[in-house]
Amino acid sequence: MESNSQNCRQDIVTRCSFAALSILLAVFATPAQALDAKSFLGVWHSNTVHVHVHHPDGDHAGESSVTIELTETHNGLIHGNLSWKLADDHQGLTDHAGEVTNQAKSGLAGVLNFDNISGQLLNTEDNGIFHVRLIDEDHMQAVFVEQGNNEATLYRTTFIRHRDD
Protein backbone atom coordinates (compact mmCIF):
# COMPACT_ATOMS: atom_id res chain seq x y z
CA MET A 1 0.00 0.00 0.00
CA GLU A 2 2.84 2.35 0.89
CA SER A 3 4.39 1.73 -2.54
CA ASN A 4 1.19 2.90 -4.27
CA SER A 5 1.09 6.01 -2.08
CA GLN A 6 4.75 6.75 -2.82
CA ASN A 7 4.17 6.22 -6.58
CA CYS A 8 1.15 8.54 -6.42
CA ARG A 9 3.18 11.28 -4.70
CA GLN A 10 6.01 10.88 -7.18
CA ASP A 11 3.51 11.10 -10.06
CA ILE A 12 2.06 14.33 -8.61
CA VAL A 13 5.55 15.84 -8.17
CA THR A 14 6.45 14.90 -11.76
CA ARG A 15 3.24 16.44 -13.13
CA CYS A 16 3.72 19.64 -11.11
CA SER A 17 7.33 19.89 -12.24
CA PHE A 18 6.28 19.41 -15.87
CA ALA A 19 3.55 22.08 -15.51
CA ALA A 20 5.99 24.57 -13.94
CA LEU A 21 8.56 23.91 -16.69
CA SER A 22 5.88 24.40 -19.37
CA ILE A 23 4.87 27.75 -17.87
CA LEU A 24 8.50 28.92 -17.70
CA LEU A 25 9.12 27.92 -21.31
CA ALA A 26 5.99 29.72 -22.46
CA VAL A 27 6.98 32.91 -20.65
CA PHE A 28 10.63 32.96 -21.77
CA ALA A 29 10.04 31.68 -25.30
CA THR A 30 7.58 34.50 -26.09
CA PRO A 31 9.24 37.51 -27.76
CA ALA A 32 9.57 40.55 -25.54
CA GLN A 33 7.55 42.62 -28.00
CA ALA A 34 5.30 41.15 -30.64
CA LEU A 35 5.69 42.73 -34.07
CA ASP A 36 2.65 44.63 -35.30
CA ALA A 37 1.75 47.57 -37.53
CA LYS A 38 3.27 50.09 -35.08
CA SER A 39 6.58 48.19 -35.33
CA PHE A 40 7.04 49.76 -38.78
CA LEU A 41 7.03 53.31 -37.44
CA GLY A 42 10.41 55.01 -37.25
CA VAL A 43 13.46 55.81 -39.35
CA TRP A 44 15.00 52.95 -41.37
CA HIS A 45 18.34 53.24 -43.15
CA SER A 46 20.41 51.17 -45.55
CA ASN A 47 23.91 52.47 -46.28
CA THR A 48 24.86 50.33 -49.25
CA VAL A 49 22.12 49.38 -51.66
CA HIS A 50 23.28 47.69 -54.86
CA VAL A 51 20.99 49.21 -57.47
CA HIS A 52 20.50 47.57 -60.87
CA VAL A 53 19.03 49.65 -63.69
CA HIS A 54 17.83 47.96 -66.86
CA HIS A 55 17.74 50.36 -69.83
CA PRO A 56 17.41 49.80 -73.61
CA ASP A 57 20.78 51.53 -74.10
CA GLY A 58 22.41 49.10 -71.67
CA ASP A 59 22.17 47.97 -68.08
CA HIS A 60 24.15 49.64 -65.32
CA ALA A 61 24.57 49.17 -61.60
CA GLY A 62 25.64 51.34 -58.74
CA GLU A 63 25.37 51.94 -55.03
CA SER A 64 22.96 54.12 -53.13
CA SER A 65 22.01 54.95 -49.57
CA VAL A 66 18.29 54.87 -48.79
CA THR A 67 16.33 56.19 -45.81
CA ILE A 68 12.67 55.47 -45.11
CA GLU A 69 10.81 57.33 -42.38
CA LEU A 70 7.43 55.82 -41.55
CA THR A 71 5.38 58.27 -39.53
CA GLU A 72 1.82 56.98 -39.17
CA THR A 73 -0.28 53.86 -39.45
CA HIS A 74 -4.04 53.39 -39.21
CA ASN A 75 -6.23 50.42 -40.17
CA GLY A 76 -3.41 48.75 -42.08
CA LEU A 77 -2.44 51.87 -44.02
CA ILE A 78 1.00 53.39 -43.52
CA HIS A 79 2.53 56.74 -44.54
CA GLY A 80 5.97 58.28 -44.52
CA ASN A 81 8.85 59.62 -46.58
CA LEU A 82 11.67 58.27 -48.70
CA SER A 83 15.06 59.77 -49.49
CA TRP A 84 17.91 58.26 -51.48
CA LYS A 85 21.31 59.34 -52.73
CA LEU A 86 23.46 57.57 -55.29
CA ALA A 87 27.17 57.07 -54.73
CA ASP A 88 29.28 59.76 -56.40
CA ASP A 89 30.49 57.48 -59.21
CA HIS A 90 26.97 56.54 -60.41
CA GLN A 91 25.69 58.15 -63.61
CA GLY A 92 22.26 59.00 -62.22
CA LEU A 93 18.70 57.79 -62.61
CA THR A 94 15.83 59.29 -64.53
CA ASP A 95 13.22 60.69 -62.14
CA HIS A 96 9.44 60.86 -62.69
CA ALA A 97 9.80 64.16 -64.58
CA GLY A 98 12.35 62.68 -67.00
CA GLU A 99 15.34 64.46 -65.40
CA VAL A 100 18.55 62.63 -64.52
CA THR A 101 19.29 62.93 -60.80
CA ASN A 102 21.58 61.45 -58.14
CA GLN A 103 19.24 62.01 -55.18
CA ALA A 104 15.58 62.53 -54.39
CA LYS A 105 12.98 62.80 -51.66
CA SER A 106 9.34 61.78 -51.94
CA GLY A 107 6.36 60.59 -50.00
CA LEU A 108 5.42 56.97 -49.28
CA ALA A 109 1.96 55.48 -48.88
CA GLY A 110 1.40 51.82 -48.26
CA VAL A 111 -0.70 49.00 -47.01
CA LEU A 112 0.25 46.23 -44.62
CA ASN A 113 -0.65 42.64 -45.24
CA PHE A 114 -2.99 40.93 -42.78
CA ASP A 115 0.00 39.45 -40.92
CA ASN A 116 1.04 43.04 -39.94
CA ILE A 117 4.72 42.22 -40.54
CA SER A 118 4.82 42.63 -44.32
CA GLY A 119 3.37 45.00 -46.87
CA GLN A 120 3.89 47.29 -49.83
CA LEU A 121 5.05 50.91 -49.81
CA LEU A 122 4.38 53.00 -52.90
CA ASN A 123 6.57 55.94 -53.82
CA THR A 124 3.96 58.68 -54.29
CA GLU A 125 5.93 60.47 -57.01
CA ASP A 126 6.78 57.62 -59.38
CA ASN A 127 6.06 53.94 -59.98
CA GLY A 128 8.41 52.56 -57.34
CA ILE A 129 7.11 49.92 -54.94
CA PHE A 130 8.85 48.50 -51.87
CA HIS A 131 7.76 45.01 -50.81
CA VAL A 132 8.75 44.98 -47.13
CA ARG A 133 8.86 42.49 -44.27
CA LEU A 134 9.89 42.98 -40.66
CA ILE A 135 12.47 40.45 -39.51
CA ASP A 136 12.57 41.76 -35.94
CA GLU A 137 12.02 45.14 -34.28
CA ASP A 138 15.25 46.57 -35.77
CA HIS A 139 15.51 44.92 -39.22
CA MET A 140 13.25 45.23 -42.25
CA GLN A 141 13.90 43.44 -45.55
CA ALA A 142 12.82 45.19 -48.74
CA VAL A 143 12.64 44.45 -52.45
CA PHE A 144 12.27 47.55 -54.63
CA VAL A 145 10.84 47.50 -58.16
CA GLU A 146 10.24 50.54 -60.35
CA GLN A 147 9.37 50.78 -64.01
CA GLY A 148 9.17 54.05 -65.85
CA ASN A 149 10.74 56.37 -68.39
CA ASN A 150 12.04 53.46 -70.45
CA GLU A 151 14.07 51.92 -67.60
CA ALA A 152 13.54 49.59 -64.66
CA THR A 153 15.24 50.05 -61.29
CA LEU A 154 15.62 47.01 -59.03
CA TYR A 155 17.24 46.21 -55.71
CA ARG A 156 16.84 44.41 -52.45
CA THR A 157 18.26 45.35 -49.08
CA THR A 158 17.89 45.06 -45.33
CA PHE A 159 17.03 48.29 -43.56
CA ILE A 160 18.21 48.88 -40.00
CA ARG A 161 16.13 50.98 -37.62
CA HIS A 162 17.86 54.21 -36.63
CA ARG A 163 17.75 54.75 -32.88
CA ASP A 164 18.66 57.98 -31.10
CA ASP A 165 20.15 56.23 -28.06
N, C-alpha and C positions, 0 to 999 in steps of 0.2 A: 504494500500500500504506500509506503514511504517513497518507493521508487517512482510510482505514478505521480505523487505530489511533487517530487523533485523535478521530474520531467516536465510537469505542467508549469512550474515556476521558471524553469530554464526556457521553455517555449515562450512564455510571456516576456521574459527579459530579451530574448532574441527578437521578438516582434516589436517591442518598444525601441530597441536599438535600431532596427531597420527603419522604423517610422521616423525616428529622430534624424538618422542619416539622410533619408529621403527629403525631409524638410530642409536640412542644411544645404543639400545639393541644389534644391529648387531655388533657395534664396541666393546662393553664391553663383549659380550658373546663369541667372537672369542678368542681362546687361544693365549697367547702372542707369542708363537713359535709353529708352526705346526711341528708335528713329521714327519721326513723323514729319508732316508737312512743315512744321516750324523749324525742323532740323536743317532745312535748306537756307534759311535766312542767314545773312552775313556776307562777308567779303571772301571770295574764293580766288586764288591766284595760281597760275602755272607759268613758271619762268621760261621753260624751253619747250615750245610746241613746234613739232616738225610738220610744217604746212606743205601740202602737195597741191599744185595748181595744174589742172589739165586745160590746155588751150589749143585751138587749131594750129597755131603757129609753133607749137612745141610745149611740152610739159616743163615745169620748173618747180623747184622745191626751195624751202628756206626755213628760217626759224623765226618765231614770234613769241612775245610774252602776252598773256591774256589775263584780264581780270574781270570777274563777274561779281556784281554786288546785287544780291537779292534782298529786297526791302520789305515786301509784304506778301502775305498769302491769305486767301479766303476761299472757302468752299472748293478747294482743289486748284484754284487759279493762283498764279504766282507772277510777281512783277519785279523789275529791277533794271540794272544798267550793265552795259558791256563796254569794255575798252580794250584795244589791242594795239600793239606796236611791233612792226617787223624789225628784225635785226638790220643793222646798218648796211650789210652787203646784199640785201634782197632788193630785187628790181621793182617791187611794188605790186599792188593788186588794184584791180579796177573796182571802184566803189559803185553804189547804186545809181549815181548820177553820171557814170561813165568816165570819171576822172581817176587817174592813177594816184594812189596814195600809199604811204607807209604806216599810217596810224589812223584810228577812228574811234569815235564814241557813239553809242546808240542805245536805245531802250530795248528791254527784253520783256516779253509777255509769254506766259506759258501755262501749261496744264500738267498737273501731276497725275500719274496713273493711280488706280485704286489701291495699290500697295503702299502709297505715300512715300516710297523711297526711290521712285524713278519717274521720269516724265520728259516732256519736250519743252524747250525754250526757243521761242521764235525771235529773231532779230527784227525789230519793228521797222527798220529802214531798208532792209533788203530781203533776200530769200533764204538767209542762213537759218539753219535749225540745229540746236544742240539736243542730242538725245542723252539724258543724264541719269545717273544712278548713284545714290549714296552708298558708300562702302562702310563707313562708320561716321561718327560725328565730325571728323576732321578731314575726310577724303571723299571726293566726288569724281567718278569717272565720267567722261564725256566723249561723244563722237559728234563731230561737226560736219555738216554737209551743206554746201551752198551752190546753187546753179544760177548763173545770170551773166549778162553781158558777154556771151560767147565763151565763158570759162567756168570751170567747176573748181571749188576750193574744198579740200578735204583734210581732216586731221582727227586724231584722237589723243586724249591726254588725261592725266589725273590732276584735278585741282586740289589744292591744299587750303584749308580754311585759314584765313589771316586772323590772328588773335592779338589783341593789344597788350597782353600781359608780359 
